[in-house]
């Protein structure tokens, strides 16, 4: 079939979710994907494989540090890297095959190959041109390049290469203290690698709540990661004994060089729109190279839409999924919408870090009066029982109305706990609403309730 109601370019979280929603709403749908498997960067070389390695390396940590305390007497564990990578691949395969099944179930056509858009309503793949009433660009993103750094995905790698190294390196330099760099850096540290993080700014995880930033960096240092902050990388040179990274300290322009077996470049991502023919079409882009869209994900060319990492906003899989569903509903004549004020962010290190809504720094800049309720996991019985008492829950509420404005968590299961606050914020909840909701004991979630209580008369267990 060469004529569709909608053709979606890209089968990552935004594209495949949008396709399923389009099909559910009765639209004849096709997805163009050039990879051999569905799922995009996230499922193939991003979110899913990194979580598999984070889980495996955390189990190693537990065996090395906590098993004996619990009375579990075992021999010192050994890492079989090849088997661990095989486990990671099994996880990837299970997820990508699951999407193939969902495509068949929903009668979505997978057009295999790389797409270009020769004109509005036309998508070309190879020598075949397909007609579509609407086109949705969900082409995702790729690692940002760093001047003076040549990536070979062997010893100078992006996240893609870091997930498939031939062996566990003795040493690694991570350029960039964002989510990707810290997650993968913590994986290799637990596997025995000496890890040094080089960051341009003076803080890790830019944009995060300042108190969480400081606590998080302190915890990572305690785990053995080293940090060089305020350092602008000048070049990476390959040598027989490894790779050297030269950086200049921003505070005094002093130039220094450090070396490691592997260098991971984790300096962010940029939209991947190569080969689509956007210039020839005349599609407007932002100053940062993203596809410009209006409030309904429409570009300046009628019938062409864009979502996910290709447009403005946080480069998060769940943000792309929400936009995918919203644009599908819009194309079906409904009122698709995404609340950008309630999109959580999670870092899957140990402990996890999660946030939603405003930070204190943002509210101070806005001149808005607020109050803070905070509770340490050291006061949570469940957390102490599983060696996870480090960290806290911090809820920020409006000083006058008590409405929840944001939440920042560093501690066990933070990525799951944050969604109680997301739902609360979506419905305009006050901190008191959360404080008066019964939470099961003993659970990590009680720390969220205690933080909400701290916005009022005070927590019980602190």
N, C-alpha and C positions, 0 to 999 in steps of 0.2 A: 504494500500500500504506500502511495507516495503523497497522499493528501491527509492532513491532520488538523484538528482543532488547535492543538498546541504541540510545538516541538520544544523540548527543553535541552539546552546544551550543557552537559555536565551531569554526572551521576553521583556527586558527593551528597552529603546530608541535605543540602538545600535542594538540589536537583531531583534526587530520588523521592524525597518526601513530597515535593511539589507534584511530581508525576503521579504518585499514588493518590494524592488528594484530588488532582484533576480527574483521574479515572473514576474515583468514587462519585464525583459530581457529574459524571456522564460525558466528559470530554474525550474524544479520540486522541490518544496521547502517544508520543514517541520521545525517547531520550537518546541523544547522541553522546557516546562515550568512547574515547580512544584507548583507554586502558584495557587490559585483558580481563579485568574484573571490575565490578561495580563498587560503589562506595567512596570513590574519590580519595583524596589525600588522607582524610580522617580514618577511614577503615583500613586502608592499605599501608600507609607509611606515616601515620600520625596518631590520633587519639587512641585508637584501639591497641595497636602493637605496643605503644609506650605504656599503656596501663597494664598490659600483660607483663612487661619487664619490671614495672614498678611493683606489681604484686609479687612476682617471683623473688625479686631482690629483698623485699620486705620480709618474706618468709625466711630467707636466709638470715636476716638480721635477728628475727625472733629466735631462730634456732641457736644462733651464736650467743645471744645476750639474755634471753628470758626463759628458755626451755628448762634449764637446770633449776632456776628459782621455783618453777612450778612442779618440780619433781619429775621432769621428763629427762631421763638420762640416756643420751644418745652420743654416738661418736661425732666428732667434729665434722660438719657437713662439707662436702666438696662440690664445687661448681662444675657441671658439665655444660659448657657454653653451647655446644652444638645441639644438645637436647633442649636447652632453654630456648634457643632460637626456633627449634622445631615446635615447641609448645606455643611460642608466639605466632608462628605461621598457622598452626591449627586454629587458634583463636581468630585470626584474620579470615581464614577460609570459611569457618562456620558462619561468620557475619556476612561475608560477600555472597555466599551461596544462598543465605537467607533472603537477601535482596532480590536475587534472581528469581527465587520462588515467589516473592511478592509481586514482581513484575508479571510473571505468568498468571498468577491468581487474578490480577487486576487488568489483564489483557493489555499491557503496556509493551510497545515495540521497542526493542533495544537496537538502535542503528549503530553498528560498530565502526569506529573511525573517528577522525578529527573533523570538526565542523568549520565551515565559513559561512558568512551571510552575504551573498552577492547582491541581495536587494531585500526590501521589506517583504515579508511573506515567503521568502525563499531560504532554504538551508541546503548547502551543498556538502556532501560527504563523498570523497573520492570523485568518481565521474557521474554520480547520481545527484540530481536536484530534487528536493522534496518541497511540497507546498504546505504552508501552515497559516491558519488565520492569525495565530499569535506565536511569537517566539520568546522564550524565557532564557536569558543568559545566566547560567549558574556555573560558571567556569572555574570558580574558586581562586586560589592563590598559590604562590610559589615563594620559596625563601628569598629574602632580599639579598642582593649582592652587597659586598663590602669592598670599597676601593682598596687596592693593594693586596687582595686576598684571592688566590686562585683555588677553587674547590675541585678536588678530584674524587670525592666520596670514598676515599680509601684511608688517608691519614689526615686530610683536611676536609672535613665533612659538614654537611647540613644535618638536620634531624633525620633525613632519609638514610644517609650513610651511617649515622650513629646507631640506628636500629638494626644494622646488619654488619657490624664489624667482624672481621675474620677471627679475631681473638680479643680477649679482654685486655685493654692497654694498661701498662704500668702507670702511665701518667696522661692527663688530659687537661687542656686549657679550654675553657668555655668562654667564648666571646659573647657577652650579653647575659644580664641577670634578670631576664624575663621568665615567663612560664616555661617555655620549651627548654631553655638552658638549665634552669634549676631542676626541672623534673628529670631530665636525662643525666645531668650532673650527679644527682642524688642516687640514681640507679647505679652508675659506675662506681661511685664512692662506696656503696654497700658491697659491690663486687670486688673491692680491693684496689681500685684505681686511685691514685693521688690526683685530686681535682682542684684546679684553681680557676676561679671565675673572674673575668676581667670585664668591668662595666664602665661605660662612658659617664653615667650620672653618679651622684653621690649616694643614691639609694637603690635598693633592689625593687623589682616589680613596680615600675612607674605607675602612678595613678591610684595605687592602693592606699588604704588608710595608713597614716604615718605610724601609729602605734603598732599596728600589725607588721608593717615593714621592719621595724626595729626588732620586734620579738622574733619574727621569722628568720632574719639574718643571724641573730644570736643563736637560735636553735640549729641552723645549718652549720654554723661555725663549730658548735658543740659536737655535731655529727662528723666533723673533720674536713668540711669544705673550706678552702681559703679564698679570700676576696681581695681584689685590687680595684678600688673604687676611684671614680673620677679620672679614668684612663682612656685616652683616645688611641685606638689601635692604628698604627701607621702602616704596618706590613706584616706578612707571614712568609717566612722563608723555609723551604724544605732542605733538609740536610740528611746525611747518612744516618745520624743518630736520632733523628726525629725532626720536629718542626720548631722553629723559633718565632715568637711573637714579640714584635717591637711596639711599644706604646709610649705615649707622651702624657705625663700627669698634667691635668688641666690647671692645678693650683700653682705650679711653678715651671711648667714647660720642660721638666726634667724627662729625659728619654731613657727608658730601660728596656731590657730584653729578657724574656724568660723562655724556657724550652719545655716541650712535652712530646710524647710519642704521637698523640692525636690532638688535633685542634677542631673543636666543634664551633661552627659559626651559627649563632642563634640570635641574630640581630633583627628579628621580625620577618614579616612576610609582605608581599605586594600582590595586587590583583594579577591573575594570569589570563590575559586576553589575546595572547599572541595567535596570529593566524585567523582570527575571526573576521578581519576586514573592517574594523570599526572606523578607521580613518576614511576609507573610501565611501562608507555609508554616511559619514558625517555625524556620527553619534558623539554627543558632548561628553567630555571627561572633566573630572575635578582637577585641581592643581596637583593632587597626589596620584593622579592616574587612575582613579576609580571611575566607574561609569556613573554619570550623573542621572538621577531619577527623581521623580516627584513623589508625593505622598502615597501614590498608588503603584510605585515600582516601575512606572512607565518612563522610558527614555524619551528623547525629543523626536524620535522616529516612531510614528504610529504603528502599533502592533508589535513593538519590540520592548520587552521588559528585562529587568535585571535584578538579581537578589544575591545575598550571601557575601562572601569575601570580595566579590567583584565590585560592590558598591560601598558607600560610606557606612561607618559603624564598626563595632568590635568584631574582630575576625574569630567568631565562635560558631561551632557547629550548630548549637541549639538556636542561635540567632538566625542562622541560615534556614534551619528547619521551619521556624515560625514564619519567616518571610515566604518560604516556599508554600506553606499552607495558605497564607494570606493572599498571595498573588493568584493561586488557584481559585480561591473563592471569588476574587475580583473578576477573573476571567469568566466565571460561571454566573456572574451577575449578582453576587452577594457582596457583603460589606466586610471584606477581610481587613484585619487590623493587627498591629503589633504594638504592645506597650513597651517602649524602649527604656522607660524608667524602672522596669522590673525585669531586667535580664541579669541573671546571676553569673558570676565568674568564679571558677574553681581552679586551684593548683593542686595536683594529685601527688604531692610529695608526702612524706610522713613527718610531722602531722600534716593533714590537709589544710588548705587555706581557702576560704570561700567568702564572697561578699556580694551584696546587692544594694542598690540605692546609693544615697549620698555618703560621702566621707565627712569627717569633721572639718578637714581642710576646705572642702568645697562649700560647706555651709558657712564657715567663717568668711570666705571670700564673698559669698552672697549677702552677708550681713544678717543671716537668719538666726533667730534665737532657738536653741535646742538644748536637750538634756541627754545624758548618757547613762545607760544601765549596763553594768559589766559584771560578769561572773567567771571565776577561774574554774577550770576543769579539776583542779585539786580538791574542790569541794563536791565533786560528783563521784558517787560511790562506784558506779560502773566503770568510769574512766580509770580510777585508781586500781581497780581489780585487773585491768588489762594493760597496765604499764603505760597509760596514755593520759596522765594527769597534767601534762604541759599544755599551756594555751588557755584561751578564754573565749567567751561569747560577748560581743559588744553590740548593744542595740541603741540606735540614735532615734530619738523621738522629738516632735515639735514641742517646744517649751510650753506653749499655750494650749494646744489641742490634744497633745499626747499621741498624735498620729505618728506611726512608724515611718521614718524617713530613710532608714538604712540599717544594715546589719553587717557585721564583720566578725568572722569566726576563724580562729586558728586552733585546731585540735582534732580529736578523733571524729571521723565521719562528717567533717565540716561540709563536704560537698552534698551530703544528703540532708543534714540539718537545716541548711540555708533555705530549703524550699518551704518550710513552715512559714518563714518570714515572707517569702515571695507570694504565697497565697494570701497571707494576711495583708500585705501591701496592695495586692490586686483588688482587694475588697475594702481598702481604706481603713484597716484595723488600727486601733490604738494599742499602745504597749500594754495597757490594762486588759484588753481583750485576750492577749496571749497569756498574761499572768493569771487570768481567771479560768483558763482552759486546763482541764485535768490532763496531766502527762503521766504516762506509766512509769512505775519505779521497779527496778533500777534501769534507766535508759540514759543515753547521752543527751537525749532531748530535754531532760530536766534542766540542763545547763541553760538552754534557751529560755525556759520559763523563769529561771532564777534571774537571768539578765533583764527580762521584762519586769519582774518584781522590783529589781534595782532601779528601774525608772520611776518607781513610786515610793512606797515606804521602806523598801529595802529587801534584799534576798533573805531566805530562811537559813541557808547553809553556809553563810559567810559572815 
